[in-house]
Amino acid sequence: MSFFRPAVDTLRPYVPGRQPAAGARVVKLNTNENPYPPSPRAQAALAAIEADELRRYPDPVSQEFRRAVADTLDLDPAWILAGNGSDDLLTMLVRSVSGPGRPVVYPTPTYVLYRTLAGIQEAPVVEVPFDDDFVLPVAGLAEAGGALTFVANPNSPSGTAAPVSTLAGLADSLDGLLVIDEAYAAFADTDALDLVRRRPNVVILRTLSKSHGLAGLRLGYAIAPPGVIEGLAKVKDSYNVGAVADRVGAAAIRDTAHAQRVVDRIVGSRKTLAEQFERLGWRVWPSQANFLLVRPPAGDAARLHRQLEACGVLVRHFDEPALADTLRITVGTDEQHAVLLDALQRIL
Ligand SMILES: Cc1ncc(COP(=O)(O)O)c(C=O)c1O
């Protein structure tokens, strides 16, 4: 006997990367966090929060944060919706748009949560495979007829990105919504902000978890035409973003200079790390994100993943056939990279 719907009983739950206890002595390169601290202005905003502010419910529509995003992007706040991480916004999208007879479509391999959320919603799923170079399979995505089509751009776990012109063509060929998940766009050469202004069916998702070093705060936002934002907001939890996230997130977003400095540093480290792996004879996919997908020459990724973990270095290995011989490694500090490469040298 089960208390749950059959769709939940048969669901493969999303398994996040390992989060060791605070203070554990590991080099953590498995969940694409930022190795640098958040903006000093965000830290000051956090320190200034009074206990009395926590006694009351937060602003249900996170106006302080949304105004900060709107100001930095030169948009009206009606185009912005805040979420408890971009995962919360993904939940709102799947909940409000998909369902039985309303397919969810995405290329694979990609962010696994799309599949999990569609499963909960009992929506049909169409997975369109990438080729080995991770070129976006536009024709297959367009033909699948999604009520909701997800493209993570840059993609995870490949780090590769499709040009905005390709995404524009895809948006034009879809009757449903195209969600461009830009969790990693701050580390890329381009983004789709111009596209969302000009297409009625495009939604962009962004997060403060990666570029702003605030994964623990849980804060993300959607950018879409006001009519789409209104529809999504109907299914959100009443107080989905806490008062601390609203205040601290606004300060972090307004400190654009800090975010840019950190991003530039990570992009520089990404280039060096990619060159180091290439020199070792590993395949490195061209990354526009804060991580690298790499394939060891002997293809023994699962074993290396375990051996690195035994050395206190956490990287990500996905238990999926298309990714079995690869590792995804977050770009960290130069010191973390030295530990990683030293451990690999000892193992190999
Ligand atoms: C492609 C992609 N989208 C969304 C998320 C979720 O980010 P958040 O921390 O904002 O929920 C992640 C996190 O790893 C991701 O890789």
The ligand as a MOL file (V3000), in Angstrom:
LIG
                    3D

  0  0  0     0  0            999 V3000
M  V30 BEGIN CTAB
M  V30 COUNTS 16 16 0 0 0
M  V30 BEGIN ATOM
M  V30 1 C 21.2390 24.6700 -15.0030 0
M  V30 2 C 20.8590 24.9750 -13.5960 0
M  V30 3 N 19.7100 25.6210 -13.3640 0
M  V30 4 C 19.3170 25.9180 -12.1150 0
M  V30 5 C 20.0790 25.5600 -11.0250 0
M  V30 6 C 19.5510 25.8640 -9.6410 0
M  V30 7 O 20.1150 26.9670 -9.0920 0
M  V30 8 P 19.5530 27.6250 -7.7600 0
M  V30 9 O 20.6320 27.4870 -6.7490 0
M  V30 10 O 19.2710 29.0340 -8.1250 0
M  V30 11 O 18.2980 26.9020 -7.3670 0
M  V30 12 C 21.2740 24.8940 -11.2060 0
M  V30 13 C 22.0740 24.5050 -10.0280 0
M  V30 14 O 23.0240 23.8140 -10.0500 0
M  V30 15 C 21.6830 24.5870 -12.5290 0
M  V30 16 O 22.8070 23.9100 -12.7630 0
M  V30 END ATOM
M  V30 BEGIN BOND
M  V30 1 1 1 2
M  V30 2 1 2 3
M  V30 3 2 2 15
M  V30 4 2 3 4
M  V30 5 1 4 5
M  V30 6 1 5 6
M  V30 7 2 5 12
M  V30 8 1 6 7
M  V30 9 1 7 8
M  V30 10 2 8 9
M  V30 11 1 8 10
M  V30 12 1 8 11
M  V30 13 1 12 13
M  V30 14 1 12 15
M  V30 15 2 13 14
M  V30 16 1 15 16
M  V30 END BOND
M  V30 END CTAB
M  END
